[in-house]
Each structure stands twice: as structure tokens, then as C-alpha cells.
Amino acid sequence: MLASLNVATTESQDGIGGVGGLVDSVVVQTRIRLTRDDGRTATFHGEYAACVEPEALDMSVLGRDILELFTVVVDRPNAVVTLLGGRHRYTIDEQ
């Protein structure tokens, strides 16, 4: 994703860590736009870490700098990830 965006980067002293270990990263100043359930967009401006090793991840991911702003619901069987913010809530019901 980083290469396809063709944006300016600055070096980072930090790496990105996870289950697979630590990988090199750069800092990107950009905007991230997410589509809301009402069709409008939520835009986040800032500096974000980006992985420079494409083979380190099998998909593009949002980092904690964005995810910590939301309640994150991951429904793997239905391939749905929902970010809830503000006054939104969720319940889990047995069917």
C-alpha cells in the first residue's frame, strides 16, 4: 500500500511490532478517510507509521493510533470488521 500511494516519508527510529516480530517503518503525514454507515466520511489527519517491508504483512492494517479511537468488533466468520465511535453501542445475542 505504501508504494502505491507514492507519498513522502520520513525515517522513523521506531519499528512496528507484532506477533511476527519487529519490522522497519517510516512516518507518513497524510489523511485517512473511513466511510461511515450513513455514507459520509470520517477523516483523520496526522502522522502515521507505515511498514516498509511488503512481505512482512499479508494485508494492509490500521494501527493502534487509529483503532484506539473506536470500539473494534471483529466478526471473522462473516468477514466483517466494525469500528464503533461516539454514541454507538453493540450487544451480543444468542440465536
N, C-alpha and C positions, 0 to 999 in steps of 0.2 A: 504494500500500500504506500509506504514512504516513497519509493522510487517513482510510482505512478503519479503521485501528487506534484512532484518537481518543485518543492518548496525549499527555501533557505533553511539551513540547520546550523546550530552552534554545538560545539563539543560539550559533553557532559562529563563530570567527574564521577558520576554515579552510573551503575549498571541497573538493569531491570532483572529482578529475581523472581523465581517461582519454583514450582515443583521440579522443573528440569535443570535448575541451577541459575547461574548469573550470566547475562549476555550484555554486550556493549550497547550503549544507547546514545542518542543525540537529543537536543532540545529543539522543538519546533514551535514557533509562535504562529498560531492560527486560530480559526474559528471552527467549532464542531457544531453541526446542526443536526438535531434529532427531530423526527416527525412525531407530533403528538397525536393522541387518539381522535382529536377533533380536526385533524388535517393541518393545523398551524404548526409552526416550528418553534423549538426552543434552541437558542443559540448560546454557546459558551465560548467566551474569548479568553485566551490565556496562553501560557507556555506549557507544553506537554512533552513528556518523554516518548521517544519513538525507538523501536528496536531496529538496529542496522543490519541484523543477520536474518534474512528472509527464511532461512531453513530452521531457525530457532522456534518458530511458531507455525502451526498448521492452519491458523486463521488469524485475521485481524481482531484485536481485542481492545476494549476500552479499559483504561487503568483506573486505579482507585481514586485518582484525582477527580474523575467524573462520577464514578459509581458510588462514592461515599455521599453524594448529594441525594441519593434515592434509596428507596426500599427496592431491592432487586429480587424478583421472583423468577426462578428458572424451572421451566417445565420441559425436561428432556424428552419424555415420550411423545409430546406434541410439538417439539422443536420451537418452543416459544420462550423468549426472554422478555419480561415486562419490567419497566422502570416506573415506579410509582413515586410521585412527589406531591408536595403540598398537602391538600386535604384528602387525597385518595387513600383508600384502605382496601384490604382484601381479607377474605375469610376462606377457610378450608372446610369443605363439607364432605361427608362420606356419602357415596352414592350406592 
